[in-house]
């Protein structure tokens, strides 16, 4: 199926406007009128609406509401420590007299050999 030598037909602006106008007229004539005769906005039927009782706050909600302000206080305290003495919160900075600390080891067996060489 060769299209060699065939032309692409492009409608001119006047034909396009006419086609769009016809489509809009068809849409308007096939849909029910949404305007009321007195100019008031249309009303919508939302069906039967019900209200439901809401349970009082749960214990979990109370615990979360208690926790969040404490979390904010701790974050503010940490931010102040960072401003006052940044090295005090540096987890890479281990004091010489520290009795206990956690050392991260590489799972790569060649890593320690390269570090010690």
Backbone as a printed PyTorch tensor [residue, N CA C, xyz], in Angstrom:
tensor([[[  0.8420,  -1.1750,   0.0000],
         [  0.0000,   0.0000,   0.0000],
         [  0.8830,   1.2330,   0.0000]],

        [[  1.0980,   1.7900,  -1.1350],
         [  1.9910,   2.9310,  -1.2860],
         [  1.1860,   4.2180,  -1.3370]],

        [[  1.6760,   5.2140,  -0.6430],
         [  1.0380,   6.5260,  -0.6440],
         [  1.8560,   7.5170,  -1.4710]],

        [[  2.7630,   6.9850,  -2.2410],
         [  3.6180,   7.8510,  -3.0410],
         [  2.7610,   8.6560,  -4.0220]],

        [[  2.9510,   9.9260,  -4.0090],
         [  2.2260,  10.7940,  -4.9180],
         [  0.8710,  11.2380,  -4.3950]],

        [[  0.4210,  10.6960,  -3.2370],
         [ -0.8660,  11.1450,  -2.6990],
         [ -0.6590,  12.4250,  -1.9040]],

        [[ -1.7170,  13.2160,  -1.8020],
         [ -1.6340,  14.5080,  -1.1180],
         [ -2.3970,  14.4410,   0.1980]],

        [[ -1.8920,  15.1440,   1.1510],
         [ -2.5570,  15.2820,   2.4340],
         [ -3.5350,  16.4340,   2.3210]],

        [[ -4.7990,  16.1410,   2.5630],
         [ -5.8080,  17.1890,   2.4770],
         [ -5.9000,  17.8980,   3.8210]],

        [[ -5.7580,  19.2150,   3.7840],
         [ -5.8330,  20.0340,   4.9840],
         [ -6.9770,  21.0150,   4.7910]],

        [[ -7.8860,  21.0610,   5.7910],
         [ -9.0150,  21.9690,   5.6280],
         [ -8.5720,  23.4030,   5.8900]],

        [[ -9.2030,  24.3260,   5.2150],
         [ -8.8600,  25.7330,   5.4250],
         [ -9.5670,  26.2280,   6.6880]],

        [[ -9.2080,  27.4050,   7.1330],
         [ -9.7140,  27.9610,   8.3780],
         [-11.2380,  28.0810,   8.3800]],

        [[-11.8170,  28.5160,   7.2860],
         [-13.2670,  28.6940,   7.2200],
         [-13.9890,  27.3520,   7.3810]],

        [[-13.5170,  26.3120,   6.7070],
         [-14.1210,  24.9800,   6.8360],
         [-13.9590,  24.4310,   8.2520]],

        [[-12.8080,  24.6810,   8.8600],
         [-12.5590,  24.2190,  10.2320],
         [-13.5300,  24.8820,  11.1930]],

        [[-13.6960,  26.1910,  11.0780],
         [-14.6270,  26.9130,  11.9490],
         [-16.0510,  26.3930,  11.7600]],

        [[-16.4310,  26.1420,  10.5250],
         [-17.7710,  25.6310,  10.2330],
         [-17.9650,  24.2410,  10.8540]],

        [[-16.9430,  23.3770,  10.7230],
         [-17.0300,  22.0230,  11.2780],
         [-17.1480,  22.0710,  12.8040]],

        [[-16.3590,  22.8960,  13.4340],
         [-16.4100,  23.0050,  14.9010],
         [-17.7610,  23.5720,  15.3320]],

        [[-18.2480,  24.5880,  14.6260],
         [-19.5570,  25.1560,  14.9440],
         [-20.6600,  24.1240,  14.8430]],

        [[-20.6230,  23.3030,  13.7980],
         [-21.6360,  22.2480,  13.6340],
         [-21.5790,  21.2390,  14.7760]],

        [[-20.3650,  20.8600,  15.1620],
         [-20.2200,  19.9070,  16.2700],
         [-20.7740,  20.4860,  17.5690]],

        [[-20.4900,  21.7630,  17.8300],
         [-20.9890,  22.3870,  19.0610],
         [-22.5030,  22.4940,  19.0460]],

        [[-23.0830,  22.8060,  17.8900],
         [-24.5470,  22.8710,  17.7920],
         [-25.1610,  21.5060,  18.0650]],

        [[-24.5550,  20.4570,  17.5270],
         [-25.0610,  19.1050,  17.7640],
         [-24.9950,  18.7520,  19.2540]],

        [[-23.8880,  19.1100,  19.8880],
         [-23.7480,  18.8310,  21.3160],
         [-24.7950,  19.5930,  22.1220]],

        [[-24.9930,  20.8490,  21.8050],
         [-25.9710,  21.6620,  22.5350],
         [-27.3940,  21.1650,  22.3270]],

        [[-27.7220,  20.7300,  21.1290],
         [-29.0900,  20.2900,  20.8580],
         [-29.3750,  18.9100,  21.4500]],

        [[-28.3400,  18.0750,  21.6140],
         [-28.5640,  16.7250,  22.1280],
         [-28.5590,  16.6700,  23.6500]],

        [[-27.9830,  17.6780,  24.3280],
         [-27.9440,  17.6460,  25.7890],
         [-29.1010,  18.4510,  26.3450]],

        [[-29.6380,  18.0300,  27.5200],
         [-30.7250,  18.7930,  28.1220],
         [-30.2310,  20.1630,  28.5560]],

        [[-31.0960,  21.1220,  28.4950],
         [-30.7180,  22.4990,  28.8470],
         [-30.4000,  22.5770,  30.3250]],

        [[-29.3090,  23.2280,  30.6380],
         [-28.8990,  23.3800,  32.0260],
         [-29.3100,  24.7380,  32.5770]],

        [[-29.7990,  25.5940,  31.7180],
         [-30.2030,  26.9170,  32.1720],
         [-31.6790,  26.9010,  32.5290]],

        [[-32.0110,  27.6140,  33.5800],
         [-33.4110,  27.7350,  33.9490],
         [-33.9640,  28.9890,  33.3130]],

        [[-35.2450,  29.0460,  33.1640],
         [-35.8520,  30.1680,  32.4610],
         [-35.7750,  31.4580,  33.2620]],

        [[-35.6780,  31.3740,  34.5880],
         [-35.6450,  32.5970,  35.3870],
         [-34.2250,  33.1260,  35.6130]],

        [[-33.2170,  32.4980,  35.0190],
         [-31.8370,  32.9760,  35.1400],
         [-31.1380,  32.4910,  36.3960]],

        [[-31.8200,  31.7290,  37.2500],
         [-31.1980,  31.2070,  38.4670],
         [-30.2560,  30.0690,  38.1020]],

        [[-29.2240,  29.8650,  38.9020],
         [-28.2990,  28.7610,  38.6080],
         [-29.0210,  27.4230,  38.7360]],

        [[-28.5700,  26.4250,  38.0180],
         [-29.2280,  25.1210,  38.0700],
         [-29.0710,  24.4740,  39.4390]],

        [[-30.0170,  23.6450,  39.8060],
         [-29.9210,  22.8950,  41.0550],
         [-29.5180,  21.4660,  40.7340]],

        [[-28.8550,  20.8550,  41.6560],
         [-28.3690,  19.4960,  41.4550],
         [-28.9740,  18.5970,  42.5160]],

        [[-29.3630,  17.4110,  42.1310],
         [-29.9010,  16.4380,  43.0610],
         [-28.7440,  15.5620,  43.5430]],

        [[-28.3830,  15.7120,  44.8110],
         [-27.2850,  14.9370,  45.3780],
         [-27.7760,  13.6500,  46.0100]],

        [[-29.0560,  13.3720,  45.8950],
         [-29.5880,  12.1640,  46.4920],
         [-29.7980,  12.3520,  47.9830]],

        [[-30.0500,  11.2510,  48.6510],
         [-30.2830,  11.3110,  50.0900],
         [-28.9510,  11.5200,  50.8110]],

        [[-28.9230,  12.5120,  51.6610],
         [-27.6990,  12.7910,  52.4220],
         [-27.9130,  12.3970,  53.8710]],

        [[-26.9460,  11.7070,  54.4280],
         [-27.0400,  11.2560,  55.8110],
         [-25.8670,  11.8240,  56.5930]],

        [[-26.0530,  12.0060,  57.8700],
         [-24.9560,  12.3910,  58.7520],
         [-24.6520,  11.2080,  59.6560]],

        [[-23.4270,  11.0880,  60.0600],
         [-22.9960,   9.9700,  60.8870],
         [-22.2830,  10.4990,  62.1260]],

        [[-22.4910,   9.8390,  63.2220],
         [-21.8190,  10.2130,  64.4640],
         [-20.3320,   9.8800,  64.3490]],

        [[-19.5070,  10.7420,  64.9140],
         [-18.0640,  10.5410,  64.8860],
         [-17.6340,  10.1080,  66.2780]],

        [[-16.8200,   9.0480,  66.3210],
         [-16.3440,   8.5540,  67.6040],
         [-15.4290,   9.5860,  68.2530]],

        [[-15.3900,   9.5880,  69.5960],
         [-14.4730,  10.5100,  70.2780],
         [-13.0310,  10.1190,  69.9650]],

        [[-12.0860,  11.0450,  70.1910],
         [-10.6840,  10.7340,  69.8900],
         [-10.2320,   9.4500,  70.5790]],

        [[ -9.4660,   8.6650,  69.8690],
         [ -8.9930,   7.3840,  70.3960],
         [ -7.7440,   7.5780,  71.2520]],

        [[ -7.3740,   6.5050,  71.9470],
         [ -6.1580,   6.5440,  72.7650],
         [ -4.9320,   6.7760,  71.8820]],

        [[ -4.9320,   6.1580,  70.7020],
         [ -3.8040,   6.3360,  69.7890],
         [ -3.6640,   7.7920,  69.3800]],

        [[ -4.7640,   8.4360,  69.0520],
         [ -4.7200,   9.8460,  68.6770],
         [ -4.1900,  10.6910,  69.8280]],

        [[ -4.6240,  10.3980,  71.0360],
         [ -4.1450,  11.1390,  72.2110],
         [ -2.6460,  10.9500,  72.3900]],

        [[ -2.1610,   9.7260,  72.1960],
         [ -0.7190,   9.4680,  72.3390],
         [  0.0810,  10.2080,  71.2730]],

        [[ -0.4500,  10.2410,  70.0430],
         [  0.2470,  10.9510,  68.9610],
         [  0.2630,  12.4410,  69.2440]],

        [[ -0.8700,  12.9730,  69.7140],
         [ -0.9310,  14.3990,  70.0230],
         [  0.0140,  14.7570,  71.1580]],

        [[  0.2930,  13.8310,  72.0500],
         [  1.2550,  14.0580,  73.1220],
         [  2.6840,  13.9290,  72.6120]],

        [[  2.8970,  13.0040,  71.6900],
         [  4.2400,  12.7190,  71.1910],
         [  4.7820,  13.8360,  70.2940]],

        [[  3.9520,  14.3610,  69.4230],
         [  4.4270,  15.3420,  68.4380],
         [  5.0530,  16.5870,  69.0760]],

        [[  4.4580,  17.1820,  70.1270],
         [  5.1350,  18.3300,  70.7470],
         [  6.4760,  17.9490,  71.3820]],

        [[  6.5450,  16.7470,  71.9600],
         [  7.8240,  16.3160,  72.5440],
         [  8.8780,  16.1170,  71.4570]],

        [[  8.4620,  15.5810,  70.3130],
         [  9.3860,  15.4120,  69.1910],
         [  9.9020,  16.7650,  68.7240]],

        [[  9.0280,  17.7600,  68.6510],
         [  9.4330,  19.1010,  68.2350],
         [ 10.4330,  19.6820,  69.2260]],

        [[ 10.1720,  19.5060,  70.5350],
         [ 11.1000,  20.0100,  71.5590],
         [ 12.4850,  19.3860,  71.3960]],

        [[ 12.5290,  18.0740,  71.1770],
         [ 13.8170,  17.3990,  71.0050],
         [ 14.5370,  17.8640,  69.7400]],

        [[ 13.7920,  18.0600,  68.6600],
         [ 14.4040,  18.5730,  67.4220],
         [ 14.9500,  19.9780,  67.6310]],

        [[ 14.2030,  20.8200,  68.3730],
         [ 14.6810,  22.1720,  68.6710],
         [ 15.9440,  22.1210,  69.5210]],

        [[ 15.9550,  21.2010,  70.4980],
         [ 17.1280,  21.0450,  71.3630],
         [ 18.3440,  20.5830,  70.5540]],

        [[ 18.1340,  19.6460,  69.6550],
         [ 19.2180,  19.1670,  68.8000],
         [ 19.7290,  20.2830,  67.8900]],

        [[ 18.8300,  21.0660,  67.3370],
         [ 19.2380,  22.1870,  66.4810],
         [ 20.0790,  23.1930,  67.2700]],

        [[ 19.7110,  23.4330,  68.5390],
         [ 20.4870,  24.3520,  69.3720],
         [ 21.8770,  23.7820,  69.6530]],

        [[ 21.9650,  22.4680,  69.9370],
         [ 23.2760,  21.8340,  70.1430],
         [ 24.1480,  21.9500,  68.9060]],

        [[ 23.5410,  21.8050,  67.7310],
         [ 24.3010,  21.9240,  66.4760],
         [ 24.8480,  23.3310,  66.3280]],

        [[ 24.0250,  24.3270,  66.6830],
         [ 24.5010,  25.7230,  66.5850],
         [ 25.6020,  26.0000,  67.5970]],

        [[ 25.4520,  25.4970,  68.8300],
         [ 26.4240,  25.7740,  69.8910],
         [ 27.7320,  25.0110,  69.7120]],

        [[ 27.6540,  23.7240,  69.3960],
         [ 28.8460,  22.8900,  69.3070],
         [ 28.5960,  21.7770,  68.2910]],

        [[ 28.8470,  22.0370,  67.0130],
         [ 28.5560,  21.0390,  65.9790],
         [ 29.2400,  19.6920,  66.1960]],

        [[ 30.4240,  19.6860,  66.7650],
         [ 31.1280,  18.4090,  66.9520],
         [ 30.4520,  17.5290,  67.9960]],

        [[ 29.6110,  18.1070,  68.8610],
         [ 28.9410,  17.3010,  69.8910],
         [ 27.8830,  16.3760,  69.3040]],

        [[ 27.4560,  16.6460,  68.0870],
         [ 26.4520,  15.7880,  67.4560],
         [ 27.0220,  15.0650,  66.2480]],

        [[ 28.3340,  15.1400,  66.0560],
         [ 28.9860,  14.4790,  64.9280],
         [ 29.2090,  13.0110,  65.2830]],

        [[ 28.5040,  12.1140,  64.6290],
         [ 28.6200,  10.6950,  64.9740],
         [ 29.9470,  10.0960,  64.5250]],

        [[ 30.6820,  10.7860,  63.6930],
         [ 31.9980,  10.3070,  63.2690],
         [ 33.0790,  10.7040,  64.2740]],

        [[ 32.7590,  11.6050,  65.1830],
         [ 33.7170,  12.1090,  66.1680],
         [ 33.5840,  11.2920,  67.4470]],

        [[ 34.5330,  10.3990,  67.7000],
         [ 34.5010,   9.5580,  68.8960],
         [ 35.5360,  10.1090,  69.8700]],

        [[ 35.0860,  10.3730,  71.0770],
         [ 36.0080,  10.8920,  72.0930],
         [ 36.9670,   9.7870,  72.5250]],

        [[ 38.1870,  10.1580,  72.8450],
         [ 39.2220,   9.1860,  73.2020],
         [ 38.8580,   8.3840,  74.4500]],

        [[ 38.1370,   9.0010,  75.3930],
         [ 37.8110,   8.3010,  76.6450],
         [ 36.4550,   7.5850,  76.5880]],

        [[ 35.8780,   7.4610,  75.4030],
         [ 34.5810,   6.7730,  75.2810],
         [ 34.7560,   5.2950,  75.5870]],

        [[ 33.9300,   4.7890,  76.5070],
         [ 34.0280,   3.3900,  76.8870],
         [ 33.3840,   2.4710,  75.8530]],

        [[ 32.2720,   2.9110,  75.2740],
         [ 31.5720,   2.0720,  74.3110],
         [ 31.2300,   2.8960,  73.0780]],

        [[ 31.3520,   2.2580,  71.9370],
         [ 30.9270,   2.8790,  70.6880],
         [ 30.6960,   1.7800,  69.6720]],

        [[ 29.9780,   2.1040,  68.6240],
         [ 29.6680,   1.1340,  67.5750],
         [ 30.5480,   1.4600,  66.3760]],

        [[ 31.2580,   0.4520,  65.8950],
         [ 32.1010,   0.6340,  64.7290],
         [ 31.4630,  -0.0890,  63.5550]],

        [[ 31.3400,   0.6080,  62.4570],
         [ 30.7510,   0.0230,  61.2620],
         [ 31.8630,  -0.6680,  60.4770]],

        [[ 31.6580,  -1.9400,  60.1550],
         [ 32.6440,  -2.7040,  59.3990],
         [ 32.1310,  -2.9040,  57.9850]],

        [[ 33.0480,  -2.9260,  57.0280],
         [ 32.6730,  -3.1390,  55.6440],
         [ 32.4760,  -4.6270,  55.3850]],

        [[ 31.4260,  -4.9900,  54.6380],
         [ 31.2360,  -6.4020,  54.3070],
         [ 32.2350,  -6.8890,  53.2480]],

        [[ 32.9320,  -5.9680,  52.6190],
         [ 33.9090,  -6.3090,  51.5990],
         [ 35.1980,  -6.7780,  52.2810]],

        [[ 35.6150,  -8.0480,  52.1180],
         [ 36.8210,  -8.5480,  52.7980],
         [ 38.0850,  -7.8390,  52.3230]],

        [[ 38.1020,  -7.3010,  51.1250],
         [ 39.2850,  -6.6080,  50.6270],
         [ 39.3930,  -5.1870,  51.1600]],

        [[ 38.3120,  -4.6750,  51.7220],
         [ 38.2980,  -3.2950,  52.2120],
         [ 39.3100,  -3.0870,  53.3390]],

        [[ 39.3270,  -4.0080,  54.3140],
         [ 40.2520,  -3.8400,  55.4440],
         [ 41.6990,  -4.0050,  55.0090]],

        [[ 41.9530,  -4.8450,  54.0080],
         [ 43.3200,  -5.0270,  53.5110],
         [ 43.8300,  -3.7570,  52.8750]],

        [[ 42.9600,  -3.0550,  52.1490],
         [ 43.4080,  -1.8240,  51.4830],
         [ 43.6060,  -0.7290,  52.5030]],

        [[ 42.8120,  -0.7360,  53.5750],
         [ 42.9190,   0.3020,  54.5860],
         [ 44.2240,   0.1420,  55.3690]],

        [[ 44.6500,  -1.1130,  55.6260],
         [ 45.8390,  -1.3530,  56.4380],
         [ 47.1200,  -1.3000,  55.6310]],

        [[ 47.0670,  -1.3520,  54.3250],
         [ 48.2870,  -1.3810,  53.5120],
         [ 48.9170,  -0.0320,  53.4010]]])
